[in-house]
């Protein structure tokens, strides 16, 4: 039986990558299918062997997923595992993607603030309706003619 080479000793099996990143084996295999990562080599038993740098890549993928980027968007940012990307290119694409994400979040926050104001108005109307002395024994009618009086 031959001894593993120095390079093979430095490579990590998929289980080691999973433990170090907190990602399941299934997810790592899926990332491989999507060409987000790729093994540097395989053992004679066909086990995947990864360079330790894959841990940083998987952690970066995870951080982008937590920011609600899709795997397709992540692939656009990072490029494929076998395409050469300079750090500068990745940084520029990441920055651009984050700016776009921030714009979407800002728009959603504005939309949610508007919805929150509408809910506050509706609650105030209903609270006034409940307290209305003219209808104290009657269920509030959404078409109540006093509704406009209740809005301040």
TORTIFI-291451 format. One line per field, with one value per residue: chain; x, y negated, z negated of N, C-alpha, C in turn; residue number from 1. Coordinates in steps of 0.05 Angstrom, whole numbers, plus 32768, in hexadecimal, padded with zeros to 4 digits. Atoms other than C-alpha are relative to their C-alpha. Last residue first. Layout:
# residues N
cadena: c(A; ...)
nc1: c(X; ...)
nc2: c(Y; ...)
nc3: c(Z; ...)
cac1: c(X; ...)
cac2: c(Y; ...)
cac3: c(Z; ...)
cc1: c(X; ...)
cc2: c(Y; ...)
cc3: c(Z; ...)
num: c(NUM; ...)
This chain:
# residues 152
cadena: c(A; A; A; A; A; A; A; A; A; A; A; A; A; A; A; A; A; A; A; A; A; A; A; A; A; A; A; A; A; A; A; A; A; A; A; A; A; A; A; A; A; A; A; A; A; A; A; A; A; A; A; A; A; A; A; A; A; A; A; A; A; A; A; A; A; A; A; A; A; A; A; A; A; A; A; A; A; A; A; A; A; A; A; A; A; A; A; A; A; A; A; A; A; A; A; A; A; A; A; A; A; A; A; A; A; A; A; A; A; A; A; A; A; A; A; A; A; A; A; A; A; A; A; A; A; A; A; A; A; A; A; A; A; A; A; A; A; A; A; A; A; A; A; A; A; A; A; A; A; A; A; A)
nc1: c(7FF6; 7FE5; 7FED; 7FFC; 7FEE; 7FE4; 7FF0; 7FFE; 800A; 800A; 7FEA; 8005; 7FF7; 7FE6; 8002; 800C; 7FF4; 8003; 8018; 8018; 8015; 8006; 8007; 801A; 8015; 8001; 800E; 801D; 800B; 8003; 8017; 8018; 8004; 8009; 801C; 8010; 8002; 8013; 801A; 8007; 8009; 801A; 8013; 8004; 8012; 801A; 800A; 8007; 8019; 8016; 8007; 8010; 801B; 800D; 8009; 8018; 8017; 8008; 800D; 801B; 8010; 8007; 8014; 8019; 800A; 800D; 7FEE; 800A; 7FED; 7FF9; 7FE9; 7FE9; 8000; 7FF8; 7FE7; 7FED; 7FFA; 7FEF; 7FE6; 7FF3; 7FFA; 7FE7; 8005; 7FF8; 8017; 8009; 800D; 801B; 8011; 8005; 8013; 801A; 8008; 8009; 801A; 8014; 8006; 800E; 801D; 800B; 800B; 7FEC; 8001; 7FEB; 7FF8; 8008; 8011; 801B; 8004; 7FF0; 8010; 7FF7; 7FE6; 7FEA; 7FF9; 7FE7; 7FF7; 7FE6; 8004; 8011; 7FEE; 7FEE; 8011; 8002; 7FE7; 7FFD; 8013; 7FF3; 8004; 8012; 801B; 8012; 7FF4; 7FFD; 801A; 800A; 7FF0; 800A; 8019; 8016; 8014; 801B; 800A; 8002; 8019; 8017; 8002; 7FEC; 800A; 8005; 7FEF; 8011)
nc2: c(801A; 8004; 7FF1; 8010; 8017; 7FF6; 800F; 801C; 8013; 8018; 800D; 7FFD; 8015; 7FFA; 7FF6; 7FE6; 7FEF; 7FE5; 7FFD; 7FFF; 8012; 8013; 7FF1; 7FF3; 8015; 8007; 7FEB; 8002; 8018; 7FFB; 7FED; 800F; 8013; 7FEF; 7FF9; 8018; 8004; 7FED; 8009; 8017; 7FF5; 7FF3; 8016; 800D; 7FEF; 8002; 801B; 8000; 7FF0; 800F; 8016; 7FF4; 7FFA; 801A; 800A; 7FF0; 8007; 801B; 7FFE; 7FF4; 8013; 8016; 7FF6; 7FFC; 801B; 800A; 800E; 801A; 8010; 8018; 7FFB; 7FF7; 7FE3; 7FF1; 7FF1; 800F; 8018; 7FF7; 7FFB; 801A; 800A; 7FF3; 7FE6; 7FFC; 7FFA; 801A; 800C; 7FF4; 800C; 801C; 8000; 7FF8; 8017; 8014; 7FF7; 8004; 801C; 8007; 7FFC; 801A; 800E; 8012; 801C; 800E; 801B; 8015; 8014; 7FF7; 7FE8; 7FE9; 7FEA; 7FE5; 8003; 7FF3; 7FE7; 7FF5; 8015; 800A; 801B; 7FFE; 7FF5; 8016; 8011; 7FF3; 8003; 801B; 8002; 7FF3; 7FE3; 7FFB; 7FFD; 8015; 801A; 8006; 8003; 801A; 8014; 8001; 800F; 7FF0; 7FF8; 8002; 801B; 8003; 7FF2; 8010; 8017; 8015; 8018; 8015; 8017; 8018)
nc3: c(8008; 7FF6; 8011; 8018; 7FF9; 7FFC; 8013; 7FF7; 8014; 7FF1; 7FF2; 7FE3; 7FEE; 7FF3; 7FE5; 8001; 8015; 7FF8; 7FF0; 8012; 7FF7; 8015; 8019; 7FFB; 8003; 801C; 800E; 7FF8; 800C; 801D; 8003; 7FFA; 8016; 8017; 7FF9; 8005; 801D; 800A; 7FF6; 8010; 801A; 7FFC; 7FFB; 801A; 8010; 7FF4; 8006; 801C; 8002; 7FF4; 8012; 8016; 7FF5; 7FFB; 801A; 8008; 7FEF; 8007; 801A; 7FFB; 7FF2; 8012; 8013; 7FF1; 7FF9; 8018; 8012; 8008; 800F; 7FF1; 7FEE; 800F; 8005; 7FE9; 8003; 8010; 7FF0; 7FEA; 800C; 8004; 7FE5; 7FF8; 7FF6; 7FE4; 7FEE; 7FF6; 8017; 8002; 7FEC; 8008; 8017; 7FF4; 7FF1; 8015; 800A; 7FEB; 7FFE; 8018; 7FFB; 7FF8; 8017; 800A; 7FFB; 800F; 7FF7; 8013; 7FF4; 8006; 7FF0; 8009; 800C; 7FF9; 7FF3; 800D; 7FF3; 800A; 8012; 7FF8; 7FF5; 7FE8; 7FEB; 7FF7; 7FF0; 7FE6; 7FF3; 7FF6; 7FEA; 7FE9; 7FFD; 7FE9; 800B; 7FF6; 8004; 801C; 800D; 7FF7; 800E; 801C; 8000; 7FF6; 8013; 7FF6; 8006; 801D; 8008; 7FF7; 8012; 7FFB; 7FF3; 8013; 7FFE; 8000)
cac1: c(7B85; 7B5B; 7B1F; 7AF5; 7AFE; 7AE2; 7AA2; 7A7C; 7A8C; 7A9A; 7AC6; 7A8C; 7AA0; 7A76; 7A3D; 7A35; 7A65; 7A53; 7A48; 7A7A; 7AB4; 7AEA; 7AEC; 7AE9; 7B21; 7B4C; 7B39; 7B4C; 7B8E; 7B9D; 7B90; 7BBE; 7BF5; 7BEE; 7BF4; 7C33; 7C51; 7C42; 7C67; 7CA1; 7CA1; 7CA5; 7CDD; 7D02; 7CF8; 7D16; 7D51; 7D5B; 7D59; 7D8C; 7DB8; 7DB6; 7DCC; 7E06; 7E18; 7E1A; 7E48; 7E77; 7E79; 7E88; 7EC1; 7EDD; 7EDA; 7EFE; 7F34; 7F3E; 7F4E; 7F21; 7F39; 7F00; 7F00; 7ED5; 7EA4; 7E9F; 7E9C; 7E67; 7E40; 7E44; 7E28; 7DEF; 7DDF; 7DE4; 7DB0; 7DC6; 7D9C; 7DD2; 7DDA; 7DE8; 7E21; 7E40; 7E39; 7E5B; 7E94; 7E99; 7E9C; 7ED3; 7EFB; 7EF6; 7F09; 7F4E; 7F5F; 7F66; 7F31; 7F34; 7EF6; 7EF5; 7EFC; 7F1B; 7F5C; 7F55; 7F3A; 7F59; 7F51; 7F07; 7ED9; 7EB2; 7E7C; 7E74; 7E2A; 7E34; 7E6E; 7E41; 7E0F; 7E46; 7E55; 7E0C; 7E06; 7E44; 7E23; 7E40; 7E5C; 7E9A; 7ED2; 7EA8; 7E91; 7ED7; 7EF1; 7EB9; 7ECB; 7F12; 7F47; 7F87; 7FC9; 7FD9; 7FCA; 7FFF; 8032; 8025; 7FFC; 8023; 801E; 8000)
cac2: c(7B1D; 7B55; 7B63; 7B2D; 7B4F; 7B90; 7B6D; 7B83; 7BCB; 7BF1; 7C24; 7C2F; 7C38; 7C6A; 7C48; 7C3C; 7C02; 7BE5; 7B9C; 7B9D; 7BAF; 7BD2; 7C10; 7BE4; 7BB9; 7BF7; 7C0F; 7BCD; 7BCC; 7C13; 7C03; 7BC6; 7BEE; 7C26; 7BF2; 7BD5; 7C1B; 7C27; 7BE7; 7BFC; 7C41; 7C21; 7BF3; 7C2F; 7C55; 7C1C; 7C19; 7C65; 7C62; 7C29; 7C4F; 7C8D; 7C63; 7C46; 7C8C; 7CA7; 7C6E; 7C7A; 7CC4; 7CB9; 7C89; 7CB7; 7CF3; 7CCD; 7CB4; 7CFA; 7D11; 7D45; 7D82; 7DAF; 7DF6; 7DE7; 7DBE; 7D73; 7D55; 7D1F; 7D41; 7D82; 7D5F; 7D43; 7D8A; 7DA3; 7D6F; 7D35; 7D2C; 7D0B; 7D4D; 7D6C; 7D3A; 7D4E; 7D98; 7D8F; 7D6B; 7DA4; 7DD5; 7DAC; 7DA8; 7DF3; 7DFF; 7DE1; 7E22; 7E45; 7E7A; 7EC5; 7EEB; 7F35; 7F61; 7F9D; 7F8E; 7F49; 7F0F; 7ECC; 7E81; 7E89; 7E55; 7E1B; 7DEE; 7E1C; 7E24; 7E6F; 7E60; 7E33; 7E6D; 7E9B; 7E69; 7E65; 7EB1; 7EB4; 7E83; 7E3E; 7E2C; 7E10; 7E37; 7E76; 7E76; 7E6A; 7EA4; 7ED0; 7EBD; 7ED5; 7EA0; 7E98; 7E8C; 7ED7; 7EDD; 7EA8; 7ECC; 7F0B; 7F43; 7F83; 7FBD; 8000)
cac3: c(7EE9; 7F05; 7ED9; 7EFA; 7F3D; 7F20; 7F07; 7F45; 7F35; 7F76; 7F52; 7F23; 7EDB; 7EB5; 7E8F; 7E44; 7E3E; 7E82; 7E72; 7E39; 7E68; 7E40; 7E6C; 7EAA; 7E8F; 7E85; 7ECB; 7EEB; 7EC4; 7ED8; 7F21; 7F1E; 7EFC; 7F30; 7F68; 7F46; 7F42; 7F8C; 7F9E; 7F72; 7F94; 7FD9; 7FC2; 7FA5; 7FE6; 800F; 7FDF; 7FE4; 8030; 8031; 8000; 802C; 8068; 8040; 8027; 806E; 8083; 8048; 8055; 809F; 808D; 8058; 8086; 80BD; 808D; 8071; 80B7; 80D5; 80FB; 810E; 80F1; 80B4; 80DC; 80D5; 8091; 809B; 80D3; 80AC; 806F; 8098; 80B0; 8068; 8054; 8029; 7FEA; 7FC0; 7F9B; 7FDF; 7FE8; 7FA6; 7FB7; 7FFB; 7FD7; 7FA5; 7FE0; 8001; 7FC0; 7FB7; 7FFF; 7FEF; 7FCA; 800E; 8016; 801D; 8034; 8024; 8062; 803D; 8060; 8042; 8069; 807C; 8078; 8069; 8087; 806B; 8087; 80C3; 80B7; 80AF; 807F; 8056; 8054; 803B; 8004; 7FF3; 7FED; 7FC2; 7F93; 7F85; 7F40; 7F62; 7F3E; 7F36; 7F7E; 7F98; 7F6F; 7F89; 7FD1; 7FC7; 7FBE; 7FE4; 7FBF; 7FBC; 8007; 8016; 7FEB; 8012; 7FF4; 7FE4; 8014; 8000)
cc1: c(8018; 800A; 801D; 8016; 8005; 8013; 801E; 8011; 8004; 7FF5; 7FF8; 8016; 7FFB; 8007; 801D; 7FFF; 7FF4; 8009; 7FFA; 7FE6; 7FE7; 7FE8; 7FF7; 7FF7; 7FE4; 7FEB; 7FFE; 7FF1; 7FE2; 7FF3; 7FFB; 7FE7; 7FE6; 7FFA; 7FF4; 7FE2; 7FEF; 7FFB; 7FEA; 7FE5; 7FF9; 7FF4; 7FE4; 7FEC; 7FFA; 7FEB; 7FE4; 7FF4; 7FF7; 7FE5; 7FE9; 7FF7; 7FEE; 7FE3; 7FF2; 7FF5; 7FE7; 7FE8; 7FF5; 7FF0; 7FE4; 7FEE; 7FF7; 7FE9; 7FE5; 7FF3; 7FEF; 8014; 7FF3; 8013; 8007; 8018; 801A; 7FFF; 800B; 801C; 8015; 8008; 8014; 801C; 800E; 8008; 801B; 7FF9; 8008; 7FEB; 7FF6; 7FF1; 7FE4; 7FEE; 7FF9; 7FEB; 7FE4; 7FF6; 7FF5; 7FE4; 7FEB; 7FF8; 7FF0; 7FE2; 7FF3; 7FF4; 8018; 8000; 8015; 800A; 7FF4; 7FEA; 7FE4; 7FFC; 8013; 7FEC; 8009; 801A; 8017; 8007; 801A; 8009; 801A; 7FFD; 7FF0; 8013; 8010; 7FEF; 8000; 801A; 8002; 7FEF; 800F; 7FFE; 7FEC; 7FE4; 7FEE; 800B; 8002; 7FE5; 7FF6; 800F; 7FF4; 7FE6; 7FEB; 7FED; 7FE3; 7FF4; 7FFC; 7FE6; 7FE8; 7FFB; 8016; 7FF5; 7FF7; 8012)
cc2: c(7FF8; 7FE4; 7FFC; 800D; 7FEF; 7FE9; 8007; 7FEF; 7FE3; 7FEB; 7FE7; 7FF3; 8007; 7FE9; 8006; 800E; 801B; 8014; 801D; 8005; 8003; 7FEE; 7FEC; 800F; 800B; 7FEA; 7FFA; 8015; 7FFD; 7FE8; 8007; 8012; 7FF1; 7FEE; 8011; 8006; 7FE8; 7FFD; 8013; 7FF5; 7FE9; 8009; 800B; 7FE9; 7FF4; 8011; 7FFD; 7FE5; 8000; 800F; 7FEF; 7FEA; 800C; 8004; 7FE5; 7FF6; 800F; 7FF7; 7FE5; 8002; 800B; 7FEC; 7FEA; 8009; 8003; 7FE5; 7FF7; 7FF3; 7FE5; 7FEF; 7FE8; 8003; 8008; 801E; 800B; 800D; 7FEF; 7FE9; 8009; 8003; 7FE5; 7FF7; 800D; 801C; 8000; 8003; 7FE4; 7FF3; 800C; 7FF2; 7FE3; 7FFE; 8005; 7FE7; 7FED; 8009; 7FFA; 7FE2; 7FF9; 8002; 7FE5; 7FF1; 7FF1; 7FE3; 7FF5; 7FE5; 7FEC; 7FEC; 800B; 8018; 8016; 8014; 801C; 7FFC; 800C; 8019; 8008; 7FE8; 7FF3; 7FE5; 8003; 8009; 7FE8; 7FF0; 800E; 7FFC; 7FE4; 7FFD; 800A; 801F; 8005; 8002; 7FE9; 7FE3; 7FF9; 7FFB; 7FE4; 7FEC; 7FFE; 7FEF; 8011; 800B; 7FFD; 7FE5; 7FFD; 800D; 7FEF; 7FE9; 7FEC; 7FE7; 7FEB; 7FE7)
cc3: c(8010; 7FF9; 8009; 7FEF; 7FE8; 8006; 8003; 7FED; 8009; 7FED; 8010; 800F; 801D; 8013; 800A; 801B; 7FFE; 7FEB; 8007; 8010; 7FEF; 8007; 7FEB; 7FE7; 8004; 7FFB; 7FE2; 7FF0; 8006; 7FF1; 7FE3; 7FFC; 8004; 7FE8; 7FEA; 8006; 7FF9; 7FE2; 7FF6; 8008; 7FED; 7FE5; 8004; 8003; 7FE5; 7FEF; 800B; 7FF8; 7FE3; 7FFD; 800B; 7FED; 7FEA; 800A; 8002; 7FE5; 7FF8; 8010; 7FF7; 7FE6; 8005; 800E; 7FED; 7FED; 800E; 8005; 7FE8; 7FEE; 7FFB; 7FEF; 8011; 8012; 7FF3; 7FF9; 8019; 8000; 7FF2; 8012; 8015; 7FF5; 7FFD; 801C; 8008; 8008; 801D; 8015; 8007; 7FE8; 7FFF; 8014; 7FF8; 7FEA; 800D; 800E; 7FEB; 7FF6; 8015; 8000; 7FE7; 8006; 8007; 7FE8; 7FF4; 8008; 7FED; 800A; 7FEC; 800A; 7FFB; 8013; 7FF7; 7FF4; 800A; 8010; 7FF1; 8010; 7FF3; 7FEF; 8009; 800E; 801A; 8016; 800A; 8013; 801C; 800F; 800D; 8019; 8018; 8003; 8016; 7FF4; 8009; 7FFC; 7FE3; 7FF3; 8007; 7FEF; 7FE3; 7FFC; 800D; 7FEC; 8009; 7FF9; 7FE2; 7FF7; 8008; 7FEC; 8003; 8010; 7FEC; 8000)
num: c(152; 151; 150; 149; 148; 147; 146; 145; 144; 143; 142; 141; 140; 139; 138; 137; 136; 135; 134; 133; 132; 131; 130; 129; 128; 127; 126; 125; 124; 123; 122; 121; 120; 119; 118; 117; 116; 115; 114; 113; 112; 111; 110; 109; 108; 107; 106; 105; 104; 103; 102; 101; 100; 99; 98; 97; 96; 95; 94; 93; 92; 91; 90; 89; 88; 87; 86; 85; 84; 83; 82; 81; 80; 79; 78; 77; 76; 75; 74; 73; 72; 71; 70; 69; 68; 67; 66; 65; 64; 63; 62; 61; 60; 59; 58; 57; 56; 55; 54; 53; 52; 51; 50; 49; 48; 47; 46; 45; 44; 43; 42; 41; 40; 39; 38; 37; 36; 35; 34; 33; 32; 31; 30; 29; 28; 27; 26; 25; 24; 23; 22; 21; 20; 19; 18; 17; 16; 15; 14; 13; 12; 11; 10; 9; 8; 7; 6; 5; 4; 3; 2; 1)
